[in-house]
């Protein structure tokens, strides 16, 4: 059990990527007040927890019932992430990232909860790590506990973004938005390529 929990923690840390999430959070919330950033960080963590814990409970059953392959989920997530990355790269000012209260969407939902924290990779990871055919209720509950721990660390890092933004300033935040947009674009392409490679390998077998 202990070895499994260590492996679970490493996989969840890699797929949720708290450090990468911090960079994304700092870049897209630079124009928010400290209070708004705290609220956004907490909401994003709660939404992500609901999505990932829900995936543990019903994800495998729901995808099977709908006939949706996990690789299809990864390709869709990569496409959505790429579109948001383009918005980050080509936006003319920080307010277009949704920094004002008049934003058309909640940053805590998109892109923070989905597809940054509760990424396609993270959703696939929790479903695989809690496979109903391989793991009992006790093991699945333990994995859920590890997941919550990783999410708490992610939230704490996002809450620490205020002093980071204070140091880099407005111009630094604007540069960070573009840089992270480029990184997200590359990540989204990688997600799609990985799904296609796995799909081709499965087809060849």
Secondary structure, 3 states (H helix, E strand, C coil): CHHHHHHHHHHHHHHHCHHHHHHHHHHHCCCCCHHHHHHHHHHHHHHHHHHHHHHHHHHHHHHHHHCCCHHHHHHHHHHHHHHHHHHHHHCCCHHHHCCCCCCCCCCHHHHHHHHHHCCHHHHHHHHHHCCCCCCCHHHHHHHHHHHHHHHHHHHHHHHCHHHHHHHHHHHHHHHHHHHHHHHHHHHHHHHHHHHHHHHHHHHHC
